[in-house]
Amino acid sequence: MKKSLSLLLSAFLAVTLLAGCASETVTEEVEEAPVVESVEGVETPEPDVTDAYEVTHTVTMTIAELGTIELELYGNLAPATVENFVSLAESGFYDGLIFHRVIAGFMIQGGDPLGNGTGGSDTKITGEFIANGFANDLSHSRGVISMARSSAYDSASSQFFIMHADYPYLDGDYAAFGKVTSGLEVVDAIAAMETNSSDKPLEDVVIASIVVN
């Protein structure tokens, strides 16, 4: 059964990416495994802050009507990724954008100026993850922030996602570059929102601002 689901999912993703290439726009999408572990009913204590990576920046992401998410970014782990995210945040690029893809028990994704998964910033960045030759060993555990991309390794631009649950299935294939240090309850609130068939919240979840320190 799992094998069949995996084959169906692979076929669906292939069709999606081919359709995107034909129209010169490719969806930056985090590939979801067939089975997702739910975190429903699990308490959400603030995560322990790791000291395994160098914290080069701290970020306050304010979500309209929901509160703030505090993150730390690891510039020594994924320097190009962090530099790109910080540059976009400081320019105000993210202000007013939405979380356009939300899957409870998996992740919440935002940073697309078009709000549908096909948009991004003008600059594409190098994919700083193991499959692309970079020693990035930050696991996609609950609260970790990482970059979305298309099937091309060096296609990430502005779209990012925050893990709602541990998901090591993504390790080595996406550029994780930081972690939530407080505000997981806001991530939970976003993940709990009702969505349509495209996993887009029925009510816009707006990033009011991202402040970098």
C-alpha positions as CSV (number, residue, x, y, z in Angstrom):
1,M,0.0,0.0,0.0
2,K,2.8,2.4,0.9
3,K,4.6,1.6,-2.3
4,S,1.5,2.3,-4.3
5,L,1.0,5.6,-2.6
6,S,4.6,6.5,-3.2
7,L,4.4,5.7,-6.9
8,L,1.2,7.8,-7.2
9,L,2.7,10.7,-5.4
10,S,5.9,10.6,-7.6
11,A,3.7,10.6,-10.7
12,F,1.7,13.5,-9.4
13,L,4.8,15.5,-8.6
14,A,6.3,14.8,-12.0
15,V,3.2,16.0,-13.8
16,T,3.1,19.1,-11.6
17,L,6.7,20.0,-12.4
18,L,6.4,19.3,-16.1
19,A,3.3,21.5,-16.3
20,G,5.2,24.2,-14.5
21,C,8.2,24.0,-16.9
22,A,5.8,24.2,-19.9
23,S,4.5,27.6,-18.6
24,E,8.0,28.8,-17.6
25,T,7.0,28.8,-13.9
26,V,7.9,25.9,-11.6
27,T,6.3,25.3,-8.3
28,E,8.6,25.5,-5.3
29,E,7.2,22.6,-3.4
30,V,8.4,20.6,-0.4
31,E,8.0,16.9,-1.3
32,E,5.7,15.2,1.2
33,A,6.2,11.5,2.0
34,P,3.1,9.2,1.7
35,V,2.7,8.8,5.5
36,V,2.7,11.8,7.8
37,E,2.8,11.5,11.6
38,S,0.3,13.8,13.3
39,V,1.2,15.9,16.3
40,E,-2.4,16.3,17.4
41,G,-2.8,16.3,21.1
42,V,0.9,16.5,21.8
43,E,2.0,19.3,24.1
44,T,4.2,21.9,22.4
45,P,7.0,23.1,24.8
46,E,9.5,25.5,23.4
47,P,12.4,23.7,21.9
48,D,15.8,23.5,23.4
49,V,18.2,25.8,21.5
50,T,21.0,23.9,20.0
51,D,24.6,25.1,20.4
52,A,25.9,22.9,17.6
53,Y,25.8,25.7,15.0
54,E,26.9,29.3,15.0
55,V,24.0,31.7,15.5
56,T,24.7,34.6,13.2
57,H,21.2,36.2,13.2
58,T,18.1,36.2,15.2
59,V,14.7,36.8,13.6
60,T,11.3,38.0,14.8
61,M,8.6,37.0,12.4
62,T,5.3,38.7,13.2
63,I,2.1,36.9,11.9
64,A,-0.9,39.2,11.7
65,E,-3.5,38.4,14.4
66,L,-1.6,35.4,15.7
67,G,1.6,36.6,17.3
68,T,5.4,36.2,16.8
69,I,7.8,33.5,15.9
70,E,11.4,33.9,17.1
71,L,14.1,32.1,15.1
72,E,17.9,31.8,15.1
73,L,19.8,31.4,11.8
74,Y,23.0,29.4,11.3
75,G,25.2,31.4,8.9
76,N,28.1,28.9,9.2
77,L,25.9,26.0,8.2
78,A,24.2,27.5,5.1
79,P,25.8,30.9,4.4
80,A,24.3,31.7,1.0
81,T,20.8,30.6,2.2
82,V,21.0,32.8,5.4
83,E,22.4,35.8,3.5
84,N,19.6,35.5,0.9
85,F,16.9,35.2,3.6
86,V,18.3,38.1,5.6
87,S,18.7,40.3,2.6
88,L,15.1,39.7,1.5
89,A,13.8,40.3,5.1
90,E,15.7,43.5,5.5
91,S,14.4,44.8,2.2
92,G,10.8,44.2,3.3
93,F,10.2,41.6,0.6
94,Y,8.3,39.3,3.0
95,D,6.1,41.9,4.5
96,G,2.5,41.3,3.6
97,L,3.1,37.9,2.0
98,I,1.1,34.8,3.1
99,F,1.7,31.2,4.2
100,H,0.2,29.6,1.0
101,R,0.7,26.0,1.8
102,V,-0.1,24.5,5.2
103,I,-0.1,20.7,6.1
104,A,-0.7,19.8,9.7
105,G,1.9,17.3,10.9
106,F,4.3,18.3,8.2
107,M,5.1,22.0,7.6
108,I,3.9,25.5,6.8
109,Q,5.2,27.2,3.7
110,G,5.4,30.9,2.8
111,G,7.5,33.6,1.0
112,D,5.9,33.5,-2.4
113,P,4.9,37.0,-3.7
114,L,2.3,35.3,-6.0
115,G,0.8,33.4,-3.1
116,N,0.4,30.2,-5.1
117,G,3.7,28.4,-4.9
118,T,5.0,29.5,-8.4
119,G,6.6,32.8,-7.5
120,G,9.8,33.9,-5.9
121,S,12.5,36.5,-5.7
122,D,14.7,37.4,-8.7
123,T,17.7,35.6,-7.4
124,K,18.2,31.8,-7.3
125,I,20.6,30.5,-4.7
126,T,22.8,27.4,-4.4
127,G,21.1,24.5,-2.6
128,E,23.2,24.0,0.5
129,F,22.3,20.4,1.4
130,I,24.1,17.1,1.3
131,A,22.7,15.8,-2.0
132,N,24.2,19.0,-3.6
133,G,27.6,18.5,-2.0
134,F,27.2,20.6,1.1
135,A,27.8,19.4,4.7
136,N,24.5,20.5,6.1
137,D,23.5,18.0,8.8
138,L,20.7,20.0,10.4
139,S,17.7,17.6,10.6
140,H,14.2,18.7,9.6
141,S,12.9,18.4,13.1
142,R,9.9,20.3,14.6
143,G,10.6,24.1,14.4
144,V,13.4,24.0,11.8
145,I,13.2,26.5,9.0
146,S,14.3,25.4,5.5
147,M,14.2,26.5,1.9
148,A,11.6,25.3,-0.6
149,R,12.7,24.6,-4.2
150,S,11.6,22.9,-7.5
151,S,13.2,19.7,-8.7
152,A,16.3,21.7,-9.6
153,Y,18.8,21.7,-6.8
154,D,19.8,25.4,-7.2
155,S,16.3,26.8,-7.7
156,A,15.5,28.1,-4.2
157,S,14.7,31.9,-4.1
158,S,12.4,33.3,-1.4
159,Q,10.0,30.5,-0.4
160,F,10.7,28.9,3.0
161,F,9.0,26.4,5.2
162,I,8.9,25.8,9.0
163,M,8.5,22.2,10.2
164,H,5.4,21.4,12.2
165,A,6.7,18.0,13.1
166,D,9.9,16.0,12.9
167,Y,10.4,14.9,9.2
168,P,13.8,13.4,8.6
169,Y,12.6,12.2,5.2
170,L,13.6,15.7,3.9
171,D,17.2,15.6,5.4
172,G,19.9,16.0,2.8
173,D,17.6,17.3,0.1
174,Y,16.5,20.7,1.4
175,A,18.6,23.5,2.9
176,A,17.7,23.8,6.6
177,F,19.2,27.0,8.0
178,G,17.7,27.8,11.4
179,K,15.3,26.9,14.1
180,V,12.4,28.4,16.0
181,T,13.4,29.3,19.6
182,S,10.0,30.6,20.7
183,G,6.5,30.8,19.2
184,L,5.8,27.2,18.3
185,E,2.3,27.8,19.4
186,V,1.9,30.3,16.5
187,V,3.2,27.6,14.1
188,D,0.6,25.2,15.6
189,A,-2.1,27.8,15.1
190,I,-1.2,28.2,11.5
191,A,-1.0,24.4,11.0
192,A,-4.5,24.0,12.5
193,M,-6.2,26.3,10.0
194,E,-8.7,25.0,7.6
195,T,-7.3,24.6,4.0
196,N,-8.6,24.0,0.5
197,S,-7.7,21.1,-1.8
198,S,-4.4,22.9,-2.6
199,D,-3.4,23.1,1.1
200,K,-3.9,26.9,1.1
201,P,-5.6,28.3,4.2
202,L,-9.1,29.5,3.6
203,E,-8.2,32.7,5.5
204,D,-5.0,34.4,4.6
205,V,-2.2,34.0,7.1
206,V,-0.2,37.2,6.6
207,I,3.5,37.8,7.5
208,A,3.2,41.3,8.9
209,S,7.0,41.8,9.2
210,I,10.3,40.0,9.6
211,V,12.9,41.8,11.7
212,V,16.5,40.6,11.7
213,N,18.9,41.2,14.5
